[in-house]
Amino acid sequence: MDDERVSERRMRASDADRDACAERLATALSEGRLDLAEYERRLDEAMGAVVVGQLRALYADLPEPPPPAEHEDSEPAASGSARSALVSPWKDWVDEWRWWLGGAVIMTGVWGVTSAMHGDLLPYWPLVPLGIWAAILVAAAIWPDESSGSRT
């Protein structure tokens, strides 16, 4: 069988081809390379394009997009770092204190019920587990884990 490729003028465009063209046009709009009217005109043509050649003509005068900065393998880490830049580094620590407070309420409730059933106030045993848990949370704030980023 011959290895003849169909020219771009005759190769049918897929939805993915149209979406890629629309994304490239949107980038050009956000960079100020196209005004809104020109963007809308080209986008309408892109959505109605039948062959790949029609799509390529819509962005032939636009510069090539920059290559990705990192490999795809490290992309989840990059999105995680971008996400962590938007979230306070103290969020996890404050969430841990919320868990501590929930545990304190539950343990104090158990202590209160057992004291009421006994008819006398028992020693406040939740002090030991809550104290240890609180000491760990305070230590985490003073000496943060380097792998999860420092809290400053």
N, C-alpha and C positions, 0 to 999 in steps of 0.2 A: 504494500500500500504506500502511496506517495506521502511524503511528509510536507504537504503543502498546507500552509496556514491561510486562513481566510483573512483578508485585509480588514483593517479597522472600519473601512467604509461599508463593509458588508456584515461584520460580526455583530450579532444581536447583543444588546446591552441587558444585563441582569438588574434586578432590584438592588443588589449589593453595589453594582457599578454606579447606579444613579445615586445611591446613598453616599458613596465615597465622593462623588462629584459635588453633591450638596454640602457635604462637610467641608470640602476644600473651598467652596464659594463662601460658606459661613465664616471660615477663618479669614479669607480675604476681606470680608465685610468688617470683621472685628479689628483687623489691622488697618483699616482705612483705605484699602486698595480699591474698594468698590463703594459707590454710594448706594443708598437703599433702593432706588429705582432700578439701577443696573443689576443689583443683586436679585431683586424680584424677577426681572426679565430673564436673567440667566437661569434662575431656579425653575421658573416655569418651563423653559426650554429643556432643562435637564430632566424634569419629571415626564416630559413628553418624548424624550429621545428614544429612538428605536435601535440605533446602532451605536457602537462604542465610539466611532469617529465623531459623531455629533457631540458626545460628552467631552471628548478631548478638546474639541474646538472651543468649548465654553470656558476652559481654564488654561488654554495654551499661552495666554499673555500674562499669566500669574506665575510667581516664582515657585519652585519646588518646595514642598514642606520640609522643615528641618528633620534630619534623621532622629530617631528616638535616642535619648540620652543614655538609657540603660537597657540591658537585655530584658526580655520578657520574664526571665526567671526571677529578677529582683523587683518586678513591678508591684507585687503585693506589699513588699517592704516600703516602697516609695509611697504608695497610697496610704499606708499606715503612718508614715512619718508626716505626710501632709495632713492627715486627720489629727494626729497628736499635736500639730502646731496650732490647730483651731481649738483644741480642748485644753483646759488648764492642767498642768502637770500634777496638781493636787487633787484632781477629780477622783482618782482611784483611792487615794488615802482617805478622803472624806467619805467615799462610799464604804470603805472598811469600817469607819466609825459608825456609820448607819447600821451596818451589820452588828457591830458591838452593842449598840443601843437596843436593837431588836433582841439580841441574846440576853441583855440585862433585864429587859421587860419580861421575857419568858421565864428566866431563872428566878427573878424576884416573885413572879406569880406562883411558881411552883413552891418557893419557900413560904410565901404567904398562905397558900392553901394548906400545906403540911403543918404550918404553925397553928392555923385555925383548927385543923382536925386534932392536933395534939392538945389544944386548949391553952397553950402557953407559947410565948415567942421563943423559937429555936435560935441557935446561933446562926448568923447570916452567912451561910456557906457560899452563896454566889460571889462573895468578895474574893475568894481565891481564884476561880477561873476568870472572872472579869478583870482582876488585877493583873494576872499574867497576860491576858489578851491585850489589855491597854498598854502594858509595858512593851510588848512586841510592836504595837502600832507606833508608839512614841520612838522606839529604836529605829523603826523604818523611816521615820521622818528625819531623824538625826543622821543616820548612816544609810542613805538610800542604796538600793541595789543598782550597780552600774549598768547591768544589762537592760534595765527598763528605763534608763534615763534618770538624770539627777533632778531633784526638786530644788529649785533656787528661789 
